């Protein structure tokens, strides 16, 4: 190859203070590892000399600790978007030391192309292969890599030899034209492909290639417990009933599922429910449970943005690419989460609420309305455009001291207009076609924990006056205030 091969520390020197840097991948999957760590070392060295060194970080979503964690601990991040899940970075964001813009994930690539964030100085991409004429085979996560590769001034490549070149063919790389020349995205079923198997770059922009052997580390999921199992069972039974009464087409519909333990439990329950036929997925993240159900024949095809699976499952996939190649496709995030495609395919979307209120508004991001947890992610992309949008959460947390169902959410990410169903281990609240008071009654009766149910009825009785959406503003956040004061929402008095 005619590229400049060098160490990660040598490549990091191309990344200057104040640069805007884009990274490939989505979650830890597909994100560069050695060059970000080298940038962190460079930042620490510059800080030790008394020099300023911080960069702005753009990625598909969250990354791994090798990227967000190393850079955060080195105080090397001035600005971050669109999503994160790292403890150290979260601390900087909530202390105001790092600026953070929480975004719908499907928006970032086009807003970069529109120039809303200014110029991208360097793109750092993890790849499985690169040819002399600039054809790149990405690894297990796509994110915003195709857009970064095209618009960035310079490109640094991490050629990761733990990622097989035989991944070529698993990706569908497609960028829509920008307004006002955009046409429909030619995806009419989950299996359709719209673009190319590779990312094409200008070889002259590739300033460094760093060879690595860094395996992707994805934290394992907590085993399903009694609460998450019951939530999963409630979701599966609800969808089976909807199918039985004809509110879902007989062939069923594609599923989108969020990330985490509850999502894994829900998918497991869908797979076990024999009243639900084998189904497909059109989602962001393909997790362990998806692969398990694929092997069982319960999931026939999965379209996503990344393979965010544990190390043993990743090794299994890579050892059996002939089996998985025609069952998985990985797309850029603006396609996997595209509202046009979501609405066209009629997705059933299942995401997790940090808290929900009795009228159906959902908070996905802020603890007590002020402290950022992770971010909005793709939940809004899917919720607003779903065939049926479902939100799940346990009915209590912190040994019963917190009720995720409250009179009024402390921050709104998804409004009552978009949230159709709320599910806890207590039951299911179908909010479709209901007035605000009817929604409140349905949520209290079906989803609230018994320890908090009377408290919620007390609030609704206090608030119910001649108004469309009854609230008593002086009491709407009483449960949050009580938790901040005593550490236990159960002490609230209305």
C-alpha positions in Angstrom: 0.0 0.0 0.0 1.1 3.6 -0.7 -0.1 4.8 2.7 2.1 6.2 5.6 2.2 3.5 8.3 3.1 4.8 11.8 2.5 4.3 15.5 -0.6 5.7 17.3 1.6 8.3 19.1 3.0 9.5 15.8 -0.5 9.7 14.3 -1.8 11.6 17.3 0.6 14.5 16.6 -1.6 15.3 13.5 -4.5 16.2 15.9 -3.9 19.7 17.1 -5.4 21.7 20.0 -8.9 23.0 19.1 -9.4 20.5 16.3 -12.9 19.1 15.5 -12.4 15.3 15.3 -14.8 12.7 14.0 -14.7 9.1 15.0 -16.2 6.0 13.4 -18.2 3.4 15.2 -21.3 3.2 17.3 -21.0 2.2 21.0 -17.6 0.4 21.4 -18.2 -1.4 18.2 -16.2 0.1 15.3 -14.7 2.9 17.4 -10.9 3.6 17.1 -9.0 2.6 20.2 -5.2 3.2 20.0 -5.2 6.6 18.4 -7.7 8.1 20.9 -5.5 6.7 23.8 -2.5 8.3 22.1 -4.4 11.7 21.8 -5.1 11.4 25.6 -1.4 10.9 26.3 -0.6 13.9 24.1 -3.1 16.0 26.0 -1.6 15.1 29.3 1.9 15.9 28.1 0.7 19.3 26.8 -1.1 20.1 30.0 2.0 19.2 32.0 3.9 21.9 30.0 1.2 24.4 30.8 -0.3 24.3 27.3 -3.9 24.1 26.3 -5.0 21.0 24.6 -8.7 20.0 24.0 -10.6 18.8 21.0 -14.2 18.6 20.0 -15.5 15.0 19.6 -18.1 13.8 17.1 -19.2 10.2 16.9 -22.1 8.0 15.9 -23.2 7.6 19.5 -21.4 6.5 22.7 -18.0 4.9 22.3 -15.8 2.7 24.4 -13.7 3.6 27.4 -10.6 3.6 25.2 -12.1 6.7 23.5 -14.4 8.7 25.7 -12.9 7.4 28.9 -9.3 8.1 28.1 -10.0 11.5 26.6 -12.2 12.5 29.5 -9.6 11.5 32.1 -7.0 13.5 30.3 -9.4 16.5 30.2 -9.0 16.5 26.5 -12.7 17.0 25.4 -13.9 20.6 25.0 -17.2 19.7 23.2 -19.0 16.4 22.8 -22.0 15.3 20.7 -24.4 13.5 20.1 -24.5 10.8 22.9 -22.2 9.3 25.6 -22.4 6.7 28.3 -19.0 7.1 30.0 -18.9 7.8 33.8 -15.8 10.1 33.6 -17.2 12.1 30.7 -20.6 12.3 32.4 -18.9 13.9 35.4 -17.2 16.5 33.2 -20.5 17.3 31.5 -22.5 17.7 34.7 -19.8 19.9 36.3 -19.8 22.2 33.2 -16.2 21.4 32.3 -17.2 19.8 29.0 -19.8 21.3 26.7 -22.3 18.7 25.5 -25.0 18.8 22.8 -27.6 16.0 23.2 -29.0 15.2 19.8 -31.3 12.8 17.9 -28.7 10.4 16.4 -30.2 10.5 12.9 -29.6 14.2 12.7 -25.8 14.5 13.2 -24.5 13.3 9.8 -26.7 15.7 7.9 -26.0 18.6 10.2 -22.3 18.0 9.7 -22.8 18.1 6.0 -24.9 21.3 6.3 -22.0 22.9 8.1 -23.9 23.5 11.3 -20.8 22.5 13.4 -18.2 23.9 11.2 -15.3 22.1 9.5 -14.2 18.6 10.6 -10.4 18.7 10.7 -9.6 15.0 11.1 -11.7 11.8 10.8 -10.3 8.7 12.7 -11.8 5.5 11.4 -11.4 1.9 12.5 -11.4 -0.4 9.5 -11.0 -4.1 8.7 -9.4 -3.4 5.3 -8.3 -0.5 3.0 -7.3 -0.8 -0.6 -4.8 1.4 -2.5 -7.6 3.1 -4.3 -9.4 4.1 -1.1 -12.0 1.4 -0.6 -12.6 0.9 3.2 -14.3 -2.0 4.8 -15.6 -0.9 8.2 -15.7 -3.1 11.2 -18.6 -3.9 13.6 -20.1 -0.4 13.8 -20.8 2.3 11.2 -22.2 5.4 12.9 -21.4 8.5 10.9 -18.2 7.1 9.3 -19.3 7.6 5.6 -20.0 11.3 6.1 -16.8 11.8 8.1 -14.8 10.1 5.5 -16.1 12.5 2.8 -16.2 15.8 4.6 -13.1 15.7 6.9 -9.9 17.5 5.7 -7.7 14.5 6.7 -8.2 10.9 7.7 -6.3 8.7 10.1 -7.0 4.9 9.7 -6.8 2.3 12.5 -6.4 -1.0 10.6 -7.6 -3.4 13.2 -6.4 -7.0 12.5 -8.8 -8.5 15.0 -11.6 -7.6 12.5 -11.8 -9.9 9.5 -11.6 -8.6 6.0 -14.4 -11.0 5.3 -16.8 -8.5 6.9 -17.0 -7.0 3.4 -20.6 -7.4 2.2 -22.2 -7.0 5.7 -22.4 -3.2 5.4 -24.8 -1.1 3.4 -23.2 2.3 3.0 -25.7 4.9 1.8 -25.8 8.7 2.2 -28.9 10.6 1.1 -28.6 13.7 -1.0 -29.0 16.9 0.9 -32.0 19.2 0.8 -33.5 20.4 -1.5 -32.4 17.5 -3.8 -33.1 14.5 -1.5 -35.0 11.6 -2.9 -36.7 8.8 -1.1 -34.4 6.3 0.6 -34.8 3.1 -1.4 -35.4 0.8 1.5 -38.9 -0.8 1.3 -38.3 -3.9 3.5 -35.8 -4.6 6.3 -33.6 -6.7 3.9 -33.3 -4.1 1.2 -29.9 -2.5 0.5 -29.6 1.0 -0.8 -25.8 1.5 -1.3 -22.4 0.0 -1.3 -20.5 -2.6 0.7 -17.6 -0.2 1.3 -16.8 3.4 2.1 -14.9 5.2 -0.7 -12.3 7.8 0.4 -9.7 9.9 -1.4 -6.4 8.2 -0.7 -4.7 11.6 -0.7 -6.6 12.5 2.5 -5.3 9.5 4.4 -2.4 10.9 6.4 -1.7 7.9 8.6 -2.4 4.2 8.9 -2.0 2.7 12.4 -2.1 -1.1 12.6 -3.7 -2.5 15.8 -4.8 -5.7 17.4 -7.3 -4.2 19.9 -10.4 -6.3 20.5 -13.7 -4.5 21.0 -14.7 -4.7 24.7 -18.5 -4.6 25.3 -19.6 -4.8 28.9 -21.7 -7.8 29.7 -25.4 -7.5 30.4 -26.8 -8.1 33.9 -28.8 -11.4 33.9 -32.5 -11.2 33.6 -34.1 -10.8 37.0 -37.7 -11.2 38.2 -38.6 -7.5 37.3 -37.0 -7.4 33.9 -38.5 -10.8 33.0 -42.0 -9.6 33.9 -41.6 -6.4 31.9 -40.5 -8.6 28.9 -43.4 -10.9 29.4 -45.9 -8.0 29.6 -44.6 -6.5 26.4 -44.7 -9.9 24.5 -48.2 -10.6 25.8 -49.5 -7.2 24.8 -48.1 -7.5 21.2 -49.5 -11.1 20.9 -52.9 -9.8 21.9 -52.6 -6.9 19.4 -51.7 -9.4 16.7 -54.6 -11.7 17.7 -57.2 -8.9 17.5 -55.9 -7.7 14.1 -54.3 -4.4 15.2 -50.9 -5.7 14.0 -50.7 -7.3 10.5 -50.7 -11.1 10.5 -47.1 -11.3 9.2 -46.1 -9.1 12.2 -43.9 -6.0 12.0 -40.2 -5.2 12.4 -39.0 -4.6 15.9 -36.7 -1.8 17.1 -35.3 -2.3 20.6 -33.1 0.0 22.7 -29.9 -1.0 24.4 -29.5 -2.7 27.8 -30.8 -5.3 30.2 -34.5 -4.5 29.8 -34.2 -4.6 26.0 -32.5 -8.0 26.2 -35.3 -9.3 28.4 -38.0 -8.0 26.1 -36.4 -9.6 23.1 -36.0 -12.8 24.9 -39.7 -12.8 25.8 -40.7 -12.0 22.3 -38.7 -15.0 21.1 -40.3 -17.3 23.6 -43.8 -16.3 22.9 -45.1 -18.9 20.4 -48.1 -16.6 19.4 -45.6 -14.2 17.8 -44.3 -15.4 14.5 -40.6 -15.2 13.6 -39.8 -11.5 13.1 -37.3 -9.1 11.7 -35.5 -6.1 13.3 -34.8 -2.7 12.0 -32.8 -1.1 14.9 -29.7 0.7 16.0 -27.9 -1.9 18.0 -27.8 -5.7 17.5 -27.2 -7.3 20.9 -26.5 -10.8 22.2 -30.2 -11.7 22.5 -30.7 -10.9 18.8 -27.9 -13.4 17.8 -29.4 -16.1 20.1 -32.8 -15.7 18.6 -31.3 -15.7 15.1 -29.7 -19.1 15.8 -33.1 -20.3 17.0 -34.8 -19.1 13.8 -37.0 -16.7 15.8 -35.4 -13.6 14.2 -34.9 -14.0 10.5 -33.1 -10.8 9.7 -31.6 -7.9 11.6 -30.7 -4.4 10.2 -28.7 -2.2 12.5 -25.9 0.3 12.9 -23.6 -1.9 15.0 -22.9 -5.3 16.4 -22.8 -4.4 20.1 -22.3 -7.9 21.4 -20.1 -9.6 24.1 -16.7 -10.9 23.2 -17.8 -14.6 23.0 -20.7 -13.8 20.8 -18.6 -11.6 18.5 -16.1 -14.4 18.1 -19.0 -16.8 17.3 -20.3 -14.4 14.6 -16.8 -14.0 13.1 -16.3 -17.7 13.1 -19.6 -18.3 11.3 -19.8 -15.4 8.8 -21.2 -17.6 6.1 -24.3 -18.2 8.4 -24.7 -14.6 9.5 -23.8 -12.7 6.3 -27.3 -13.0 4.8 -29.1 -12.3 8.1 -27.4 -9.1 9.2 -26.8 -5.7 7.6 -25.0 -2.7 9.2 -26.0 0.8 8.0 -25.0 4.4 8.8 -27.0 5.8 11.7 -28.9 8.3 9.6 -30.3 5.3 7.7 -30.8 2.8 10.5 -32.7 5.6 12.4 -34.2 7.5 9.5 -37.7 8.7 10.3 -38.8 8.1 6.7 -37.8 4.5 6.8 -39.1 3.9 10.3 -42.6 5.1 9.3 -42.6 3.3 6.0 -41.7 -0.1 7.5 -44.1 0.4 10.4 -41.8 -0.4 13.3 -42.8 -1.5 16.7 -40.4 0.5 18.9 -39.4 -0.5 22.4 -37.3 1.9 24.5 -36.5 2.5 28.1 -37.7 5.5 30.2 -35.7 7.0 32.9 -39.0 8.3 34.2 -42.5 8.8 32.8 -45.4 10.8 34.1 -49.1 10.0 34.6 -50.0 11.7 31.3 -47.5 9.8 29.1 -44.5 12.2 28.9 -41.2 10.4 29.0 -37.8 11.6 30.3 -34.9 9.6 28.8 -32.0 11.7 29.8 -32.0 13.9 33.0 -31.8 12.8 36.6 -34.1 15.1 38.6 -34.3 17.3 35.6 -30.7 18.6 35.7 -28.0 16.0 35.6 -27.4 14.3 32.3 -27.3 10.5 32.4 -26.3 9.4 28.8 -28.4 11.2 26.3 -31.4 11.0 24.0 -29.8 8.5 21.6 -32.1 7.3 18.8 -35.2 6.9 20.9 -36.8 10.0 19.5 -36.0 9.0 15.9 -38.0 5.9 16.4 -40.7 7.0 18.8 -42.2 9.8 16.8 -42.5 7.7 13.7 -43.4 4.2 15.1 -46.4 2.1 14.2 -46.6 1.5 18.0 -44.2 3.2 20.4 -43.6 1.4 23.7 -41.7 2.6 26.7 -40.6 0.3 29.5 -39.3 0.9 33.1 -39.5 -0.8 36.4 -42.2 0.6 38.8 -39.6 1.3 41.5 -35.9 1.8 41.9 -33.3 2.1 44.7 -35.1 -0.4 46.9 -38.4 1.3 46.4 -37.2 4.8 47.3 -37.8 6.1 43.7 -40.9 5.7 41.6 -40.1 6.2 37.9 -43.7 7.0 37.4 -44.3 10.6 38.7 -47.0 13.3 38.4 -44.8 15.4 36.1 -41.5 14.4 34.5 -38.6 16.6 35.5 -37.4 16.8 31.8 -39.3 15.9 28.6 -37.7 14.1 25.8 -40.8 12.3 24.3 -44.1 14.0 24.7 -47.5 12.4 25.4 -48.3 12.9 21.7 -45.7 10.3 20.7 -45.7 7.8 23.5 -48.4 5.2 22.9 -47.8 2.4 25.5 -46.1 2.3 28.9 -45.1 -1.0 30.4 -43.7 -1.8 33.9 -43.6 -5.2 35.7 -47.0 -4.2 37.1 -48.7 -4.1 33.8 -49.5 -2.3 30.5 -51.0 1.1 29.9 -52.3 1.5 26.4 -52.6 5.3 25.9 -53.9 5.4 22.4 -57.1 7.4 21.9 -57.3 8.5 25.5 -57.7 12.0 27.0 -55.1 13.2 29.5 -57.3 12.2 32.5 -58.0 8.8 31.0 -54.3 8.3 30.4 -53.5 9.2 34.0 -56.1 6.8 35.3 -54.8 4.0 33.0 -51.1 4.5 34.0 -51.9 4.7 37.7 -54.1 1.6 37.7 -51.8 -0.5 35.5 -48.2 0.6 35.8 -47.6 2.3 39.2 -46.2 0.2 42.1 -48.7 -0.5 44.9 -46.5 1.4 47.3 -47.0 4.6 45.3 -50.5 4.0 43.8 -52.5 5.8 46.5 -50.0 8.7 46.4 -50.7 9.0 42.6 -54.4 8.9 43.1 -54.1 11.6 45.8 -52.2 13.8 43.4 -54.7 13.3 40.6 -57.6 14.1 43.0 -55.8 17.2 44.1 -55.1 18.3 40.5 -58.4 17.4 38.9 -60.2 20.7 38.3 -61.8 22.2 35.3 -58.8 21.8 32.9 -57.8 19.6 30.1 -54.6 18.4 31.6 -55.0 18.7 35.4 -51.9 19.7 37.4 -51.3 21.4 40.7 -48.1 23.2 39.9 -47.1 23.7 43.5 -47.2 19.9 44.0 -46.2 18.6 40.6 -42.5 18.0 41.6 -43.2 17.2 45.2 -41.9 13.6 44.8 -38.7 14.8 43.3 -38.3 17.4 46.0 -38.9 14.8 48.7 -36.3 12.5 47.2 -33.7 15.3 47.2 -34.6 16.1 50.8 -35.0 12.7 52.4 -33.9 10.2 49.8 -37.3 8.5 49.6 -40.2 9.5 47.5 -42.6 7.4 49.7 -42.4 10.2 52.3 -44.2 12.6 49.9 -47.4 14.2 51.2 -50.0 15.9 48.9 
